[in-house]
Structure formats: C-alpha cells, structure tokens
Amino acid sequence: MISIKPCDDNTFSYVIESLDRETGKRKRIVRKGFASKNEAMEAAEAKSKEM
C-alpha cells in the first residue's frame, strides 16, 4: 500500500507498507521531502517496483 501525505514544511512524503510473505512481518518504508504529490507518487512507485 502506498500513502502520500503532506508535511509541515510544504513538502510531501510517501509511505510504502508491505507484508513479507515468507516471514509474515510488515515492512514500512518512509521517504520525505518531495516538492509535489506527483513527484512523491512516482518515487514511491519506482521504489515498490524495485522491492
């Protein structure tokens, strides 16, 4: 699941949450400091494809 959220300093962050099927543990990746929602979404999609 990908979530895009606004930050206090007029930037955006993304959160990627996934479940590792082998271990049953949750993974959470957070990155901050994107100038726009679109930029954050593109970075999140690229990161999720990489995983």
mmCIF file of the N, C-alpha and C atoms, coordinates in Angstrom:
data_MODEL
# 
_entry.id   MODEL 
# 
loop_
_atom_site.group_PDB 
_atom_site.id 
_atom_site.type_symbol 
_atom_site.label_atom_id 
_atom_site.label_alt_id 
_atom_site.label_comp_id 
_atom_site.label_asym_id 
_atom_site.label_entity_id 
_atom_site.label_seq_id 
_atom_site.pdbx_PDB_ins_code 
_atom_site.Cartn_x 
_atom_site.Cartn_y 
_atom_site.Cartn_z 
_atom_site.occupancy 
_atom_site.B_iso_or_equiv 
_atom_site.pdbx_formal_charge 
_atom_site.auth_seq_id 
_atom_site.auth_comp_id 
_atom_site.auth_asym_id 
_atom_site.auth_atom_id 
_atom_site.pdbx_PDB_model_num 
ATOM 1   N N  . MET A 1 1  ? 0.844  -1.179  0.000  1.00 0.00 ? 1  MET A N  1 
ATOM 2   C CA . MET A 1 1  ? 0.000  0.000   0.000  1.00 0.00 ? 1  MET A CA 1 
ATOM 3   C C  . MET A 1 1  ? 0.889  1.243   0.000  1.00 0.00 ? 1  MET A C  1 
ATOM 4   N N  . ILE A 1 2  ? 0.543  2.200   -0.815 1.00 0.00 ? 2  ILE A N  1 
ATOM 5   C CA . ILE A 1 2  ? 1.288  3.453   -0.903 1.00 0.00 ? 2  ILE A CA 1 
ATOM 6   C C  . ILE A 1 2  ? 0.398  4.589   -0.401 1.00 0.00 ? 2  ILE A C  1 
ATOM 7   N N  . SER A 1 3  ? 0.939  5.405   0.500  1.00 0.00 ? 3  SER A N  1 
ATOM 8   C CA . SER A 1 3  ? 0.228  6.580   1.007  1.00 0.00 ? 3  SER A CA 1 
ATOM 9   C C  . SER A 1 3  ? 1.080  7.817   0.765  1.00 0.00 ? 3  SER A C  1 
ATOM 10  N N  . ILE A 1 4  ? 0.451  8.892   0.306  1.00 0.00 ? 4  ILE A N  1 
ATOM 11  C CA . ILE A 1 4  ? 1.114  10.178  0.111  1.00 0.00 ? 4  ILE A CA 1 
ATOM 12  C C  . ILE A 1 4  ? 0.528  11.140  1.138  1.00 0.00 ? 4  ILE A C  1 
ATOM 13  N N  . LYS A 1 5  ? 1.409  11.824  1.889  1.00 0.00 ? 5  LYS A N  1 
ATOM 14  C CA . LYS A 1 5  ? 0.935  12.738  2.930  1.00 0.00 ? 5  LYS A CA 1 
ATOM 15  C C  . LYS A 1 5  ? 1.683  14.065  2.852  1.00 0.00 ? 5  LYS A C  1 
ATOM 16  N N  . PRO A 1 6  ? 1.006  15.177  3.135  1.00 0.00 ? 6  PRO A N  1 
ATOM 17  C CA . PRO A 1 6  ? 1.690  16.473  3.199  1.00 0.00 ? 6  PRO A CA 1 
ATOM 18  C C  . PRO A 1 6  ? 2.472  16.601  4.508  1.00 0.00 ? 6  PRO A C  1 
ATOM 19  N N  . CYS A 1 7  ? 3.595  17.294  4.454  1.00 0.00 ? 7  CYS A N  1 
ATOM 20  C CA . CYS A 1 7  ? 4.416  17.550  5.638  1.00 0.00 ? 7  CYS A CA 1 
ATOM 21  C C  . CYS A 1 7  ? 4.257  19.016  6.052  1.00 0.00 ? 7  CYS A C  1 
ATOM 22  N N  . ASP A 1 8  ? 4.761  19.367  7.214  1.00 0.00 ? 8  ASP A N  1 
ATOM 23  C CA . ASP A 1 8  ? 4.633  20.718  7.749  1.00 0.00 ? 8  ASP A CA 1 
ATOM 24  C C  . ASP A 1 8  ? 5.372  21.768  6.932  1.00 0.00 ? 8  ASP A C  1 
ATOM 25  N N  . ASP A 1 9  ? 6.451  21.383  6.276  1.00 0.00 ? 9  ASP A N  1 
ATOM 26  C CA . ASP A 1 9  ? 7.268  22.353  5.544  1.00 0.00 ? 9  ASP A CA 1 
ATOM 27  C C  . ASP A 1 9  ? 6.909  22.454  4.058  1.00 0.00 ? 9  ASP A C  1 
ATOM 28  N N  . ASN A 1 10 ? 5.625  22.243  3.730  1.00 0.00 ? 10 ASN A N  1 
ATOM 29  C CA . ASN A 1 10 ? 5.106  22.338  2.359  1.00 0.00 ? 10 ASN A CA 1 
ATOM 30  C C  . ASN A 1 10 ? 5.760  21.351  1.403  1.00 0.00 ? 10 ASN A C  1 
ATOM 31  N N  . THR A 1 11 ? 6.151  20.192  1.913  1.00 0.00 ? 11 THR A N  1 
ATOM 32  C CA . THR A 1 11 ? 6.646  19.108  1.078  1.00 0.00 ? 11 THR A CA 1 
ATOM 33  C C  . THR A 1 11 ? 5.740  17.897  1.283  1.00 0.00 ? 11 THR A C  1 
ATOM 34  N N  . PHE A 1 12 ? 6.000  16.843  0.550  1.00 0.00 ? 12 PHE A N  1 
ATOM 35  C CA . PHE A 1 12 ? 5.190  15.637  0.642  1.00 0.00 ? 12 PHE A CA 1 
ATOM 36  C C  . PHE A 1 12 ? 6.080  14.447  0.985  1.00 0.00 ? 12 PHE A C  1 
ATOM 37  N N  . SER A 1 13 ? 5.476  13.440  1.588  1.00 0.00 ? 13 SER A N  1 
ATOM 38  C CA . SER A 1 13 ? 6.196  12.215  1.905  1.00 0.00 ? 13 SER A CA 1 
ATOM 39  C C  . SER A 1 13 ? 5.380  11.033  1.419  1.00 0.00 ? 13 SER A C  1 
ATOM 40  N N  . TYR A 1 14 ? 6.064  9.897   1.233  1.00 0.00 ? 14 TYR A N  1 
ATOM 41  C CA . TYR A 1 14 ? 5.337  8.682   0.913  1.00 0.00 ? 14 TYR A CA 1 
ATOM 42  C C  . TYR A 1 14 ? 5.668  7.596   1.917  1.00 0.00 ? 14 TYR A C  1 
ATOM 43  N N  . VAL A 1 15 ? 4.708  6.699   2.101  1.00 0.00 ? 15 VAL A N  1 
ATOM 44  C CA . VAL A 1 15 ? 4.867  5.553   2.989  1.00 0.00 ? 15 VAL A CA 1 
ATOM 45  C C  . VAL A 1 15 ? 4.471  4.319   2.187  1.00 0.00 ? 15 VAL A C  1 
ATOM 46  N N  . ILE A 1 16 ? 5.373  3.345   2.123  1.00 0.00 ? 16 ILE A N  1 
ATOM 47  C CA . ILE A 1 16 ? 5.066  2.075   1.481  1.00 0.00 ? 16 ILE A CA 1 
ATOM 48  C C  . ILE A 1 16 ? 4.995  1.022   2.571  1.00 0.00 ? 16 ILE A C  1 
ATOM 49  N N  . GLU A 1 17 ? 3.853  0.361   2.671  1.00 0.00 ? 17 GLU A N  1 
ATOM 50  C CA . GLU A 1 17 ? 3.701  -0.718  3.638  1.00 0.00 ? 17 GLU A CA 1 
ATOM 51  C C  . GLU A 1 17 ? 3.449  -2.010  2.868  1.00 0.00 ? 17 GLU A C  1 
ATOM 52  N N  . SER A 1 18 ? 4.201  -3.040  3.213  1.00 0.00 ? 18 SER A N  1 
ATOM 53  C CA . SER A 1 18 ? 4.017  -4.329  2.558  1.00 0.00 ? 18 SER A CA 1 
ATOM 54  C C  . SER A 1 18 ? 4.180  -5.436  3.583  1.00 0.00 ? 18 SER A C  1 
ATOM 55  N N  . LEU A 1 19 ? 3.766  -6.629  3.206  1.00 0.00 ? 19 LEU A N  1 
ATOM 56  C CA . LEU A 1 19 ? 3.849  -7.789  4.074  1.00 0.00 ? 19 LEU A CA 1 
ATOM 57  C C  . LEU A 1 19 ? 4.786  -8.795  3.422  1.00 0.00 ? 19 LEU A C  1 
ATOM 58  N N  . ASP A 1 20 ? 5.820  -9.199  4.152  1.00 0.00 ? 20 ASP A N  1 
ATOM 59  C CA . ASP A 1 20 ? 6.754  -10.200 3.658  1.00 0.00 ? 20 ASP A CA 1 
ATOM 60  C C  . ASP A 1 20 ? 6.093  -11.562 3.830  1.00 0.00 ? 20 ASP A C  1 
ATOM 61  N N  . ARG A 1 21 ? 5.816  -12.237 2.738  1.00 0.00 ? 21 ARG A N  1 
ATOM 62  C CA . ARG A 1 21 ? 5.070  -13.494 2.801  1.00 0.00 ? 21 ARG A CA 1 
ATOM 63  C C  . ARG A 1 21 ? 5.858  -14.616 3.469  1.00 0.00 ? 21 ARG A C  1 
ATOM 64  N N  . GLU A 1 22 ? 7.163  -14.603 3.341  1.00 0.00 ? 22 GLU A N  1 
ATOM 65  C CA . GLU A 1 22 ? 7.979  -15.673 3.917  1.00 0.00 ? 22 GLU A CA 1 
ATOM 66  C C  . GLU A 1 22 ? 8.032  -15.599 5.439  1.00 0.00 ? 22 GLU A C  1 
ATOM 67  N N  . THR A 1 23 ? 8.241  -14.406 5.973  1.00 0.00 ? 23 THR A N  1 
ATOM 68  C CA . THR A 1 23 ? 8.391  -14.265 7.422  1.00 0.00 ? 23 THR A CA 1 
ATOM 69  C C  . THR A 1 23 ? 7.106  -13.816 8.108  1.00 0.00 ? 23 THR A C  1 
ATOM 70  N N  . GLY A 1 24 ? 6.169  -13.243 7.359  1.00 0.00 ? 24 GLY A N  1 
ATOM 71  C CA . GLY A 1 24 ? 4.925  -12.758 7.949  1.00 0.00 ? 24 GLY A CA 1 
ATOM 72  C C  . GLY A 1 24 ? 5.068  -11.402 8.622  1.00 0.00 ? 24 GLY A C  1 
ATOM 73  N N  . LYS A 1 25 ? 6.220  -10.743 8.441  1.00 0.00 ? 25 LYS A N  1 
ATOM 74  C CA . LYS A 1 25 ? 6.450  -9.443  9.063  1.00 0.00 ? 25 LYS A CA 1 
ATOM 75  C C  . LYS A 1 25 ? 6.098  -8.322  8.108  1.00 0.00 ? 25 LYS A C  1 
ATOM 76  N N  . ARG A 1 26 ? 5.722  -7.179  8.686  1.00 0.00 ? 26 ARG A N  1 
ATOM 77  C CA . ARG A 1 26 ? 5.407  -5.991  7.892  1.00 0.00 ? 26 ARG A CA 1 
ATOM 78  C C  . ARG A 1 26 ? 6.659  -5.183  7.625  1.00 0.00 ? 26 ARG A C  1 
ATOM 79  N N  . LYS A 1 27 ? 6.730  -4.639  6.419  1.00 0.00 ? 27 LYS A N  1 
ATOM 80  C CA . LYS A 1 27 ? 7.806  -3.726  6.046  1.00 0.00 ? 27 LYS A CA 1 
ATOM 81  C C  . LYS A 1 27 ? 7.200  -2.357  5.856  1.00 0.00 ? 27 LYS A C  1 
ATOM 82  N N  . ARG A 1 28 ? 7.917  -1.334  6.306  1.00 0.00 ? 28 ARG A N  1 
ATOM 83  C CA . ARG A 1 28 ? 7.429  0.033   6.152  1.00 0.00 ? 28 ARG A CA 1 
ATOM 84  C C  . ARG A 1 28 ? 8.594  0.909   5.727  1.00 0.00 ? 28 ARG A C  1 
ATOM 85  N N  . ILE A 1 29 ? 8.439  1.575   4.583  1.00 0.00 ? 29 ILE A N  1 
ATOM 86  C CA . ILE A 1 29 ? 9.466  2.479   4.064  1.00 0.00 ? 29 ILE A CA 1 
ATOM 87  C C  . ILE A 1 29 ? 8.868  3.868   3.990  1.00 0.00 ? 29 ILE A C  1 
ATOM 88  N N  . VAL A 1 30 ? 9.563  4.851   4.580  1.00 0.00 ? 30 VAL A N  1 
ATOM 89  C CA . VAL A 1 30 ? 9.090  6.233   4.598  1.00 0.00 ? 30 VAL A CA 1 
ATOM 90  C C  . VAL A 1 30 ? 10.170 7.121   3.999  1.00 0.00 ? 30 VAL A C  1 
ATOM 91  N N  . ARG A 1 31 ? 9.798  7.974   3.050  1.00 0.00 ? 31 ARG A N  1 
ATOM 92  C CA . ARG A 1 31 ? 10.717 8.948   2.470  1.00 0.00 ? 31 ARG A CA 1 
ATOM 93  C C  . ARG A 1 31 ? 10.020 10.302  2.467  1.00 0.00 ? 31 ARG A C  1 
ATOM 94  N N  . LYS A 1 32 ? 10.772 11.349  2.816  1.00 0.00 ? 32 LYS A N  1 
ATOM 95  C CA . LYS A 1 32 ? 10.209 12.694  2.928  1.00 0.00 ? 32 LYS A CA 1 
ATOM 96  C C  . LYS A 1 32 ? 10.943 13.670  2.024  1.00 0.00 ? 32 LYS A C  1 
ATOM 97  N N  . GLY A 1 33 ? 10.320 14.829  1.794  1.00 0.00 ? 33 GLY A N  1 
ATOM 98  C CA . GLY A 1 33 ? 10.993 15.935  1.128  1.00 0.00 ? 33 GLY A CA 1 
ATOM 99  C C  . GLY A 1 33 ? 10.726 16.076  -0.354 1.00 0.00 ? 33 GLY A C  1 
ATOM 100 N N  . PHE A 1 34 ? 9.586  15.600  -0.840 1.00 0.00 ? 34 PHE A N  1 
ATOM 101 C CA . PHE A 1 34 ? 9.257  15.751  -2.255 1.00 0.00 ? 34 PHE A CA 1 
ATOM 102 C C  . PHE A 1 34 ? 8.470  17.036  -2.477 1.00 0.00 ? 34 PHE A C  1 
ATOM 103 N N  . ALA A 1 35 ? 8.726  17.703  -3.590 1.00 0.00 ? 35 ALA A N  1 
ATOM 104 C CA . ALA A 1 35 ? 8.135  19.010  -3.864 1.00 0.00 ? 35 ALA A CA 1 
ATOM 105 C C  . ALA A 1 35 ? 6.651  18.932  -4.211 1.00 0.00 ? 35 ALA A C  1 
ATOM 106 N N  . SER A 1 36 ? 6.213  17.830  -4.824 1.00 0.00 ? 36 SER A N  1 
ATOM 107 C CA . SER A 1 36 ? 4.809  17.724  -5.226 1.00 0.00 ? 36 SER A CA 1 
ATOM 108 C C  . SER A 1 36 ? 4.291  16.311  -4.972 1.00 0.00 ? 36 SER A C  1 
ATOM 109 N N  . LYS A 1 37 ? 2.964  16.173  -5.022 1.00 0.00 ? 37 LYS A N  1 
ATOM 110 C CA . LYS A 1 37 ? 2.340  14.869  -4.841 1.00 0.00 ? 37 LYS A CA 1 
ATOM 111 C C  . LYS A 1 37 ? 2.757  13.915  -5.957 1.00 0.00 ? 37 LYS A C  1 
ATOM 112 N N  . ASN A 1 38 ? 2.793  14.440  -7.186 1.00 0.00 ? 38 ASN A N  1 
ATOM 113 C CA . ASN A 1 38 ? 3.149  13.605  -8.328 1.00 0.00 ? 38 ASN A CA 1 
ATOM 114 C C  . ASN A 1 38 ? 4.572  13.079  -8.211 1.00 0.00 ? 38 ASN A C  1 
ATOM 115 N N  . GLU A 1 39 ? 5.485  13.940  -7.786 1.00 0.00 ? 39 GLU A N  1 
ATOM 116 C CA . GLU A 1 39 ? 6.877  13.528  -7.610 1.00 0.00 ? 39 GLU A CA 1 
ATOM 117 C C  . GLU A 1 39 ? 6.987  12.431  -6.548 1.00 0.00 ? 39 GLU A C  1 
ATOM 118 N N  . ALA A 1 40 ? 6.263  12.576  -5.459 1.00 0.00 ? 40 ALA A N  1 
ATOM 119 C CA . ALA A 1 40 ? 6.276  11.580  -4.395 1.00 0.00 ? 40 ALA A CA 1 
ATOM 120 C C  . ALA A 1 40 ? 5.680  10.260  -4.879 1.00 0.00 ? 40 ALA A C  1 
ATOM 121 N N  . MET A 1 41 ? 4.604  10.324  -5.656 1.00 0.00 ? 41 MET A N  1 
ATOM 122 C CA . MET A 1 41 ? 3.958  9.108   -6.164 1.00 0.00 ? 41 MET A CA 1 
ATOM 123 C C  . MET A 1 41 ? 4.873  8.375   -7.142 1.00 0.00 ? 41 MET A C  1 
ATOM 124 N N  . GLU A 1 42 ? 5.544  9.115   -8.024 1.00 0.00 ? 42 GLU A N  1 
ATOM 125 C CA . GLU A 1 42 ? 6.464  8.490   -8.979 1.00 0.00 ? 42 GLU A CA 1 
ATOM 126 C C  . GLU A 1 42 ? 7.612  7.798   -8.251 1.00 0.00 ? 42 GLU A C  1 
ATOM 127 N N  . ALA A 1 43 ? 8.155  8.436   -7.237 1.00 0.00 ? 43 ALA A N  1 
ATOM 128 C CA . ALA A 1 43 ? 9.249  7.846   -6.461 1.00 0.00 ? 43 ALA A CA 1 
ATOM 129 C C  . ALA A 1 43 ? 8.770  6.604   -5.708 1.00 0.00 ? 43 ALA A C  1 
ATOM 130 N N  . ALA A 1 44 ? 7.578  6.655   -5.159 1.00 0.00 ? 44 ALA A N  1 
ATOM 131 C CA . ALA A 1 44 ? 7.021  5.518   -4.423 1.00 0.00 ? 44 ALA A CA 1 
ATOM 132 C C  . ALA A 1 44 ? 6.784  4.334   -5.353 1.00 0.00 ? 44 ALA A C  1 
ATOM 133 N N  . GLU A 1 45 ? 6.250  4.598   -6.542 1.00 0.00 ? 45 GLU A N  1 
ATOM 134 C CA . GLU A 1 45 ? 6.009  3.522   -7.496 1.00 0.00 ? 45 GLU A CA 1 
ATOM 135 C C  . GLU A 1 45 ? 7.319  2.896   -7.952 1.00 0.00 ? 45 GLU A C  1 
ATOM 136 N N  . ALA A 1 46 ? 8.340  3.720   -8.181 1.00 0.00 ? 46 ALA A N  1 
ATOM 137 C CA . ALA A 1 46 ? 9.643  3.199   -8.585 1.00 0.00 ? 46 ALA A CA 1 
ATOM 138 C C  . ALA A 1 46 ? 10.237 2.340   -7.480 1.00 0.00 ? 46 ALA A C  1 
ATOM 139 N N  . LYS A 1 47 ? 10.118 2.770   -6.240 1.00 0.00 ? 47 LYS A N  1 
ATOM 140 C CA . LYS A 1 47 ? 10.655 2.017   -5.109 1.00 0.00 ? 47 LYS A CA 1 
ATOM 141 C C  . LYS A 1 47 ? 9.906  0.694   -4.921 1.00 0.00 ? 47 LYS A C  1 
ATOM 142 N N  . SER A 1 48 ? 8.581  0.722   -5.109 1.00 0.00 ? 48 SER A N  1 
ATOM 143 C CA . SER A 1 48 ? 7.814  -0.509  -4.924 1.00 0.00 ? 48 SER A CA 1 
ATOM 144 C C  . SER A 1 48 ? 8.131  -1.533  -6.011 1.00 0.00 ? 48 SER A C  1 
ATOM 145 N N  . LYS A 1 49 ? 8.428  -1.085  -7.222 1.00 0.00 ? 49 LYS A N  1 
ATOM 146 C CA . LYS A 1 49 ? 8.822  -1.999  -8.292 1.00 0.00 ? 49 LYS A CA 1 
ATOM 147 C C  . LYS A 1 49 ? 10.201 -2.590  -8.001 1.00 0.00 ? 49 LYS A C  1 
ATOM 148 N N  . GLU A 1 50 ? 11.048 -1.813  -7.355 1.00 0.00 ? 50 GLU A N  1 
ATOM 149 C CA . GLU A 1 50 ? 12.397 -2.238  -7.017 1.00 0.00 ? 50 GLU A CA 1 
ATOM 150 C C  . GLU A 1 50 ? 12.399 -3.343  -5.955 1.00 0.00 ? 50 GLU A C  1 
ATOM 151 N N  . MET A 1 51 ? 11.403 -3.322  -5.087 1.00 0.00 ? 51 MET A N  1 
ATOM 152 C CA . MET A 1 51 ? 11.351 -4.280  -3.969 1.00 0.00 ? 51 MET A CA 1 
ATOM 153 C C  . MET A 1 51 ? 10.989 -5.661  -4.420 1.00 0.00 ? 51 MET A C  1 
# 
